[in-house]
Amino acid sequence: MKTAILYVSVHHGNTRKVAAAMAEACSAELIDLTAQAAVTISDYDRIGLASGCFYGNMHETLRQFVEKTDFPAEQEVFLVCTCGCVYRDYTKAVKKMLQEKGVTVSASFQCRGFDTFGPFGKIGGIAKGHPNERDLEKATAFIKRMR
C-alpha cells in the first residue's frame, strides 16, 4: 500500500520523530507540510496526518490542509498527534472536518511529546524525554497493525 505521512512538527521535533518511525516501518513517504507549498495526495492509497497539539487541537497548518484538500473516496486516512498530556482525543476536530468531507478516518494514534508551549514553558515543560523509545515502538506497532 503506497503511504504518505504528512506532518507538522514545529517546536521540539516530537511529531517528526513519531512520523519518521512510522514511515520507516511501512516504507512511507514523509512530507513536511510546513516545507512544501503544494502536496498532491492522489497518488497514495493511505495518508497519515500528524501534528503536535496546540490549544487542544492539531496544528493550524494541518487543519488548513484538510480544509482545502479533496481526498479520494477510496483513500485510507489516519491521524497522529503528539501532546504534553494524553488525557483526551486531540484529533477530534480534524476527524470531524474529515467526516464532513465524507472521509473516513481509519485510526488514530497519540503519544506524549516534550511540551513547552504556552504556560508549560514557564515551568520548564512537561513530558520531558518523550517521545521515547517505548513511544516510538508503540507508533511502529500501530502502523504495522494497519497493513
Backbone as JSON Lines, residues from 0, in Angstrom:
{"i":0,"aa":"M","n":[0.85,-1.18,0.0],"ca":[0.0,0.0,0.0],"c":[0.9,1.24,0.0]}
{"i":1,"aa":"K","n":[0.7,2.12,-0.96],"ca":[1.51,3.32,-1.07],"c":[1.01,4.35,-0.05]}
{"i":2,"aa":"T","n":[1.9,4.72,0.87],"ca":[1.54,5.56,2.02],"c":[2.39,6.82,2.07]}
{"i":3,"aa":"A","n":[1.75,7.92,2.46],"ca":[2.46,9.16,2.76],"c":[2.02,9.63,4.13]}
{"i":4,"aa":"I","n":[2.96,10.11,4.9],"ca":[2.65,10.71,6.2],"c":[3.0,12.18,6.1]}
{"i":5,"aa":"L","n":[1.98,13.01,6.18],"ca":[2.13,14.45,6.12],"c":[2.15,14.96,7.55]}
{"i":6,"aa":"Y","n":[3.15,15.74,7.89],"ca":[3.28,16.14,9.29],"c":[3.63,17.61,9.45]}
{"i":7,"aa":"V","n":[3.33,18.13,10.64],"ca":[3.74,19.45,11.08],"c":[4.41,19.25,12.43]}
{"i":8,"aa":"S","n":[5.68,19.64,12.52],"ca":[6.45,19.47,13.75],"c":[7.28,20.72,13.95]}
{"i":9,"aa":"V","n":[6.77,21.65,14.74],"ca":[7.38,22.99,14.78],"c":[8.15,23.36,16.05]}
{"i":10,"aa":"H","n":[8.03,22.63,17.13],"ca":[8.71,23.05,18.36],"c":[9.92,22.19,18.69]}
{"i":11,"aa":"H","n":[9.71,20.97,19.09],"ca":[10.81,20.12,19.57],"c":[11.07,18.92,18.68]}
{"i":12,"aa":"G","n":[10.36,18.8,17.57],"ca":[10.56,17.66,16.67],"c":[9.87,16.4,17.13]}
{"i":13,"aa":"N","n":[8.97,16.5,18.11],"ca":[8.27,15.32,18.62],"c":[7.52,14.59,17.52]}
{"i":14,"aa":"T","n":[6.69,15.33,16.78],"ca":[5.86,14.71,15.75],"c":[6.73,14.15,14.63]}
{"i":15,"aa":"R","n":[7.77,14.86,14.26],"ca":[8.68,14.38,13.22],"c":[9.27,13.03,13.61]}
{"i":16,"aa":"K","n":[9.68,12.87,14.88],"ca":[10.25,11.6,15.35],"c":[9.24,10.46,15.21]}
{"i":17,"aa":"V","n":[8.01,10.7,15.65],"ca":[6.97,9.67,15.59],"c":[6.63,9.35,14.13]}
{"i":18,"aa":"A","n":[6.45,10.4,13.31],"ca":[6.12,10.19,11.9],"c":[7.24,9.46,11.17]}
{"i":19,"aa":"A","n":[8.49,9.79,11.5],"ca":[9.63,9.12,10.86],"c":[9.69,7.65,11.24]}
{"i":20,"aa":"A","n":[9.41,7.33,12.49],"ca":[9.4,5.92,12.92],"c":[8.31,5.16,12.18]}
{"i":21,"aa":"M","n":[7.14,5.76,12.05],"ca":[6.05,5.12,11.32],"c":[6.41,4.96,9.84]}
{"i":22,"aa":"A","n":[6.97,6.01,9.25],"ca":[7.32,5.97,7.83],"c":[8.34,4.87,7.55]}
{"i":23,"aa":"E","n":[9.31,4.74,8.42],"ca":[10.32,3.7,8.24],"c":[9.7,2.31,8.34]}
{"i":24,"aa":"A","n":[8.77,2.14,9.27],"ca":[8.14,0.83,9.49],"c":[7.27,0.38,8.33]}
{"i":25,"aa":"C","n":[6.73,1.33,7.56],"ca":[5.83,0.93,6.46],"c":[6.28,1.46,5.1]}
{"i":26,"aa":"S","n":[7.53,1.9,5.02],"ca":[8.1,2.44,3.77],"c":[7.26,3.56,3.19]}
{"i":27,"aa":"A","n":[6.83,4.46,4.05],"ca":[6.0,5.6,3.63],"c":[6.87,6.78,3.25]}
{"i":28,"aa":"E","n":[6.32,7.64,2.41],"ca":[6.97,8.91,2.11],"c":[6.62,9.87,3.23]}
{"i":29,"aa":"L","n":[7.61,10.61,3.71],"ca":[7.43,11.56,4.8],"c":[7.43,12.96,4.21]}
{"i":30,"aa":"I","n":[6.34,13.72,4.46],"ca":[6.19,15.05,3.85],"c":[5.95,16.08,4.94]}
{"i":31,"aa":"D","n":[6.82,17.07,5.01],"ca":[6.7,18.16,5.98],"c":[5.78,19.22,5.38]}
{"i":32,"aa":"L","n":[4.6,19.38,5.94],"ca":[3.62,20.34,5.41],"c":[4.08,21.79,5.55]}
{"i":33,"aa":"T","n":[5.0,22.07,6.46],"ca":[5.48,23.44,6.6],"c":[6.55,23.78,5.57]}
{"i":34,"aa":"A","n":[7.1,22.78,4.91],"ca":[8.18,23.0,3.95],"c":[7.72,22.91,2.5]}
{"i":35,"aa":"Q","n":[6.53,22.38,2.26],"ca":[6.05,22.19,0.9],"c":[4.83,23.07,0.64]}
{"i":36,"aa":"A","n":[4.89,23.85,-0.41],"ca":[3.79,24.75,-0.74],"c":[2.56,23.98,-1.22]}
{"i":37,"aa":"A","n":[2.77,22.96,-2.01],"ca":[1.64,22.17,-2.54],"c":[1.96,20.69,-2.41]}
{"i":38,"aa":"V","n":[0.99,19.93,-1.97],"ca":[1.16,18.5,-1.8],"c":[0.02,17.8,-2.54]}
{"i":39,"aa":"T","n":[0.38,16.85,-3.41],"ca":[-0.61,16.07,-4.13],"c":[-0.74,14.72,-3.44]}
{"i":40,"aa":"I","n":[-1.94,14.38,-3.02],"ca":[-2.14,13.13,-2.28],"c":[-2.81,12.04,-3.11]}
{"i":41,"aa":"S","n":[-3.22,12.34,-4.32],"ca":[-3.99,11.39,-5.11],"c":[-3.2,10.14,-5.5]}
{"i":42,"aa":"D","n":[-1.87,10.18,-5.43],"ca":[-1.05,9.03,-5.8],"c":[-0.92,8.0,-4.67]}
{"i":43,"aa":"Y","n":[-1.5,8.3,-3.51],"ca":[-1.32,7.44,-2.34],"c":[-2.61,6.71,-1.98]}
{"i":44,"aa":"D","n":[-2.44,5.47,-1.51],"ca":[-3.58,4.67,-1.04],"c":[-3.95,5.04,0.39]}
{"i":45,"aa":"R","n":[-2.93,5.48,1.14],"ca":[-3.13,5.77,2.56],"c":[-2.39,7.06,2.91]}
{"i":46,"aa":"I","n":[-3.06,7.91,3.67],"ca":[-2.49,9.19,4.1],"c":[-2.52,9.27,5.62]}
{"i":47,"aa":"G","n":[-1.39,9.57,6.2],"ca":[-1.32,9.87,7.62],"c":[-1.19,11.37,7.79]}
{"i":48,"aa":"L","n":[-1.94,11.92,8.71],"ca":[-1.88,13.36,9.02],"c":[-1.42,13.48,10.46]}
{"i":49,"aa":"A","n":[-0.28,14.13,10.68],"ca":[0.33,14.15,12.01],"c":[0.72,15.56,12.42]}
{"i":50,"aa":"S","n":[0.48,15.87,13.69],"ca":[0.95,17.15,14.23],"c":[0.99,17.08,15.75]}
{"i":51,"aa":"G","n":[1.59,18.11,16.31],"ca":[1.52,18.28,17.75],"c":[0.18,18.89,18.11]}
{"i":52,"aa":"C","n":[-0.04,19.04,19.39],"ca":[-1.28,19.62,19.9],"c":[-1.03,21.08,20.27]}
{"i":53,"aa":"F","n":[-1.92,21.95,19.81],"ca":[-1.83,23.37,20.09],"c":[-3.2,23.86,20.53]}
{"i":54,"aa":"Y","n":[-3.29,24.31,21.77],"ca":[-4.57,24.77,22.31],"c":[-5.67,23.73,22.13]}
{"i":55,"aa":"G","n":[-5.33,22.46,22.37],"ca":[-6.31,21.38,22.33],"c":[-6.69,20.91,20.95]}
{"i":56,"aa":"N","n":[-5.92,21.29,19.93],"ca":[-6.25,20.91,18.57],"c":[-4.96,20.6,17.8]}
{"i":57,"aa":"M","n":[-5.11,19.99,16.65],"ca":[-3.96,19.76,15.79],"c":[-3.54,21.1,15.18]}
{"i":58,"aa":"H","n":[-2.31,21.2,14.71],"ca":[-1.74,22.45,14.22],"c":[-2.58,23.08,13.1]}
{"i":59,"aa":"E","n":[-2.63,24.39,13.1],"ca":[-3.41,25.15,12.12],"c":[-3.01,24.83,10.67]}
{"i":60,"aa":"T","n":[-1.74,24.63,10.41],"ca":[-1.28,24.3,9.06],"c":[-1.92,23.0,8.58]}
{"i":61,"aa":"L","n":[-1.99,22.02,9.46],"ca":[-2.61,20.74,9.11],"c":[-4.11,20.91,8.9]}
{"i":62,"aa":"R","n":[-4.75,21.67,9.76],"ca":[-6.21,21.9,9.62],"c":[-6.51,22.62,8.32]}
{"i":63,"aa":"Q","n":[-5.69,23.59,7.94],"ca":[-5.89,24.29,6.67],"c":[-5.7,23.35,5.49]}
{"i":64,"aa":"F","n":[-4.73,22.46,5.59],"ca":[-4.52,21.47,4.54],"c":[-5.77,20.6,4.37]}
{"i":65,"aa":"V","n":[-6.31,20.12,5.48],"ca":[-7.52,19.29,5.43],"c":[-8.67,20.07,4.81]}
{"i":66,"aa":"E","n":[-8.81,21.32,5.2],"ca":[-9.9,22.16,4.72],"c":[-9.86,22.34,3.2]}
{"i":67,"aa":"K","n":[-8.68,22.52,2.62],"ca":[-8.58,22.83,1.2],"c":[-8.35,21.62,0.3]}
{"i":68,"aa":"T","n":[-8.18,20.44,0.89],"ca":[-7.83,19.25,0.11],"c":[-9.04,18.38,-0.16]}
{"i":69,"aa":"D","n":[-9.11,17.89,-1.39],"ca":[-10.12,16.88,-1.75],"c":[-9.45,15.52,-1.64]}
{"i":70,"aa":"F","n":[-9.98,14.68,-0.79],"ca":[-9.44,13.35,-0.57],"c":[-10.19,12.36,-1.45]}
{"i":71,"aa":"P","n":[-9.47,11.51,-2.19],"ca":[-10.14,10.48,-3.0],"c":[-10.98,9.57,-2.11]}
{"i":72,"aa":"A","n":[-12.12,9.14,-2.6],"ca":[-13.08,8.34,-1.81],"c":[-12.47,7.05,-1.28]}
{"i":73,"aa":"E","n":[-11.61,6.42,-2.04],"ca":[-11.06,5.13,-1.64],"c":[-9.81,5.24,-0.76]}
{"i":74,"aa":"Q","n":[-9.37,6.44,-0.5],"ca":[-8.13,6.65,0.25],"c":[-8.34,6.44,1.75]}
{"i":75,"aa":"E","n":[-7.42,5.7,2.36],"ca":[-7.45,5.48,3.8],"c":[-6.72,6.65,4.47]}
{"i":76,"aa":"V","n":[-7.3,7.18,5.54],"ca":[-6.7,8.3,6.27],"c":[-6.58,7.93,7.74]}
{"i":77,"aa":"F","n":[-5.4,8.21,8.32],"ca":[-5.23,8.02,9.76],"c":[-4.6,9.27,10.35]}
{"i":78,"aa":"L","n":[-4.77,9.47,11.65],"ca":[-4.3,10.68,12.33],"c":[-3.29,10.32,13.42]}
{"i":79,"aa":"V","n":[-2.33,11.23,13.62],"ca":[-1.28,11.06,14.62],"c":[-1.1,12.38,15.34]}
{"i":80,"aa":"C","n":[-1.04,12.34,16.68],"ca":[-0.87,13.56,17.44],"c":[0.09,13.32,18.6]}
{"i":81,"aa":"T","n":[1.0,14.28,18.8],"ca":[1.86,14.26,19.98],"c":[1.42,15.42,20.88]}
{"i":82,"aa":"C","n":[1.48,15.18,22.18],"ca":[0.97,16.2,23.12],"c":[1.62,16.01,24.48]}
{"i":83,"aa":"G","n":[1.63,17.07,25.26],"ca":[2.22,17.01,26.59],"c":[1.42,16.12,27.53]}
{"i":84,"aa":"C","n":[0.12,16.22,27.46],"ca":[-0.78,15.43,28.31],"c":[-1.72,14.63,27.43]}
{"i":85,"aa":"V","n":[-1.74,13.34,27.63],"ca":[-2.63,12.48,26.84],"c":[-3.85,12.16,27.69]}
{"i":86,"aa":"Y","n":[-4.76,13.1,27.77],"ca":[-5.95,12.85,28.58],"c":[-7.24,12.99,27.78]}
{"i":87,"aa":"R","n":[-7.13,13.39,26.5],"ca":[-8.3,13.44,25.64],"c":[-7.85,13.31,24.19]}
{"i":88,"aa":"D","n":[-8.81,13.14,23.31],"ca":[-8.53,12.94,21.9],"c":[-8.35,14.3,21.21]}
{"i":89,"aa":"Y","n":[-7.11,14.68,20.94],"ca":[-6.82,15.96,20.31],"c":[-7.05,15.94,18.8]}
{"i":90,"aa":"T","n":[-7.36,14.79,18.26],"ca":[-7.62,14.68,16.83],"c":[-9.1,14.88,16.51]}
{"i":91,"aa":"K","n":[-9.91,15.06,17.52],"ca":[-11.37,15.1,17.37],"c":[-11.85,16.13,16.33]}
{"i":92,"aa":"A","n":[-11.35,17.35,16.39],"ca":[-11.81,18.39,15.46],"c":[-11.43,18.07,14.02]}
{"i":93,"aa":"V","n":[-10.22,17.53,13.81],"ca":[-9.8,17.18,12.46],"c":[-10.61,15.99,11.96]}
{"i":94,"aa":"K","n":[-10.89,15.02,12.83],"ca":[-11.76,13.9,12.45],"c":[-13.1,14.43,11.96]}
{"i":95,"aa":"K","n":[-13.65,15.38,12.69],"ca":[-14.94,15.95,12.32],"c":[-14.85,16.66,10.97]}
{"i":96,"aa":"M","n":[-13.78,17.42,10.75],"ca":[-13.59,18.1,9.47],"c":[-13.55,17.09,8.33]}
{"i":97,"aa":"L","n":[-12.82,16.0,8.54],"ca":[-12.71,14.98,7.51],"c":[-14.05,14.29,7.27]}
{"i":98,"aa":"Q","n":[-14.76,13.96,8.34],"ca":[-16.07,13.31,8.21],"c":[-17.05,14.19,7.45]}
{"i":99,"aa":"E","n":[-17.0,15.49,7.69],"ca":[-17.87,16.43,6.97],"c":[-17.55,16.46,5.48]}
{"i":100,"aa":"K","n":[-16.33,16.06,5.12],"ca":[-15.93,15.98,3.72],"c":[-16.2,14.59,3.14]}
{"i":101,"aa":"G","n":[-16.75,13.7,3.96],"ca":[-17.02,12.33,3.51],"c":[-15.84,11.4,3.62]}
{"i":102,"aa":"V","n":[-14.81,11.79,4.36],"ca":[-13.6,10.99,4.53],"c":[-13.71,10.2,5.83]}
{"i":103,"aa":"T","n":[-13.43,8.91,5.76],"ca":[-13.43,8.08,6.95],"c":[-12.03,7.99,7.51]}
{"i":104,"aa":"V","n":[-11.9,8.25,8.8],"ca":[-10.62,8.11,9.49],"c":[-10.54,6.68,10.01]}
{"i":105,"aa":"S","n":[-9.54,5.94,9.53],"ca":[-9.45,4.52,9.87],"c":[-8.91,4.29,11.28]}
{"i":106,"aa":"A","n":[-8.06,5.19,11.77],"ca":[-7.47,5.0,13.1],"c":[-6.77,6.29,13.51]}
{"i":107,"aa":"S","n":[-6.46,6.38,14.8],"ca":[-5.66,7.5,15.28],"c":[-4.7,7.02,16.36]}
{"i":108,"aa":"F","n":[-3.6,7.74,16.48],"ca":[-2.56,7.4,17.44],"c":[-2.12,8.68,18.14]}
{"i":109,"aa":"Q","n":[-1.98,8.62,19.45],"ca":[-1.47,9.74,20.23],"c":[-0.39,9.25,21.18]}
{"i":110,"aa":"C","n":[0.61,10.09,21.39],"ca":[1.59,9.79,22.43],"c":[2.11,11.11,22.98]}
{"i":111,"aa":"R","n":[2.76,11.02,24.11],"ca":[3.3,12.21,24.75],"c":[4.5,12.72,23.98]}
{"i":112,"aa":"G","n":[4.69,14.04,24.07],"ca":[5.83,14.7,23.48],"c":[6.24,15.86,24.37]}
{"i":113,"aa":"F","n":[7.53,16.13,24.46],"ca":[8.02,17.23,25.28],"c":[7.29,18.5,24.88]}
{"i":114,"aa":"D","n":[6.75,19.2,25.86],"ca":[5.84,20.33,25.6],"c":[6.25,21.54,26.44]}
{"i":115,"aa":"T","n":[6.64,22.61,25.76],"ca":[6.94,23.88,26.44],"c":[6.04,24.99,25.9]}
{"i":116,"aa":"F","n":[4.94,24.6,25.26],"ca":[4.04,25.56,24.65],"c":[3.23,26.28,25.72]}
{"i":117,"aa":"G","n":[3.01,27.57,25.53],"ca":[2.18,28.36,26.44],"c":[2.68,28.31,27.86]}
{"i":118,"aa":"P","n":[1.8,28.03,28.8],"ca":[2.17,28.08,30.22],"c":[3.18,27.0,30.64]}
{"i":119,"aa":"F","n":[3.28,25.92,29.86],"ca":[4.22,24.86,30.22],"c":[5.67,25.34,30.13]}
{"i":120,"aa":"G","n":[5.94,26.33,29.3],"ca":[7.28,26.88,29.18],"c":[7.75,27.54,30.45]}
{"i":121,"aa":"K","n":[6.83,28.11,31.19],"ca":[7.17,28.81,32.44],"c":[7.65,27.85,33.53]}
{"i":122,"aa":"I","n":[7.29,26.58,33.41],"ca":[7.69,25.59,34.42],"c":[8.74,24.62,33.87]}
{"i":123,"aa":"G","n":[9.32,24.94,32.71],"ca":[10.37,24.09,32.15],"c":[9.86,22.98,31.26]}
{"i":124,"aa":"G","n":[8.55,22.97,31.02],"ca":[7.98,21.97,30.13],"c":[7.47,20.74,30.85]}
{"i":125,"aa":"I","n":[6.71,19.95,30.12],"ca":[6.18,18.68,30.64],"c":[6.5,17.58,29.63]}
{"i":126,"aa":"A","n":[6.4,16.36,30.07],"ca":[6.67,15.17,29.24],"c":[8.11,15.18,28.7]}
{"i":127,"aa":"K","n":[9.04,15.57,29.55],"ca":[10.44,15.58,29.14],"c":[10.87,14.16,28.76]}
{"i":128,"aa":"G","n":[11.65,14.09,27.7],"ca":[12.15,12.78,27.25],"c":[11.2,12.05,26.33]}
{"i":129,"aa":"H","n":[10.05,12.63,26.05],"ca":[9.08,12.0,25.14],"c":[9.08,12.74,23.81]}
{"i":130,"aa":"P","n":[8.82,12.06,22.73],"ca":[8.6,10.63,22.64],"c":[9.9,9.86,22.89]}
{"i":131,"aa":"N","n":[9.77,8.8,23.68],"ca":[10.92,7.97,24.0],"c":[10.87,6.7,23.15]}
{"i":132,"aa":"E","n":[11.8,5.8,23.39],"ca":[11.87,4.56,22.6],"c":[10.57,3.76,22.7]}
{"i":133,"aa":"R","n":[9.99,3.71,23.88],"ca":[8.73,2.96,24.06],"c":[7.61,3.6,23.22]}
{"i":134,"aa":"D","n":[7.54,4.94,23.22],"ca":[6.55,5.64,22.41],"c":[6.73,5.32,20.93]}
{"i":135,"aa":"L","n":[7.99,5.32,20.48],"ca":[8.27,5.04,19.07],"c":[7.96,3.58,18.72]}
{"i":136,"aa":"E","n":[8.19,2.68,19.66],"ca":[7.82,1.27,19.45],"c":[6.3,1.14,19.31]}
{"i":137,"aa":"K","n":[5.55,1.86,20.13],"ca":[4.09,1.84,20.04],"c":[3.63,2.43,18.7]}
{"i":138,"aa":"A","n":[4.29,3.48,18.25],"ca":[3.95,4.1,16.96],"c":[4.2,3.11,15.82]}
{"i":139,"aa":"T","n":[5.32,2.41,15.9],"ca":[5.66,1.42,14.88],"c":[4.66,0.27,14.9]}
{"i":140,"aa":"A","n":[4.3,-0.2,16.08],"ca":[3.3,-1.28,16.19],"c":[1.96,-0.82,15.63]}
{"i":141,"aa":"F","n":[1.58,0.41,15.9],"ca":[0.32,0.97,15.38],"c":[0.29,0.9,13.85]}
{"i":142,"aa":"I","n":[1.34,1.38,13.21],"ca":[1.33,1.43,11.74],"c":[1.41,0.03,11.15]}
{"i":143,"aa":"K","n":[2.11,-0.87,11.81],"ca":[2.2,-2.25,11.31],"c":[0.86,-2.97,11.4]}
{"i":144,"aa":"R","n":[0.06,-2.65,12.41],"ca":[-1.27,-3.26,12.53],"c":[-2.2,-2.82,11.4]}
{"i":145,"aa":"M","n":[-1.91,-1.68,10.8],"ca":[-2.77,-1.14,9.75],"c":[-2.56,-1.82,8.4]}
{"i":146,"aa":"R","n":[-1.56,-2.61,8.25],"ca":[-1.25,-3.24,6.94],"c":[-2.34,-4.11,6.45]}
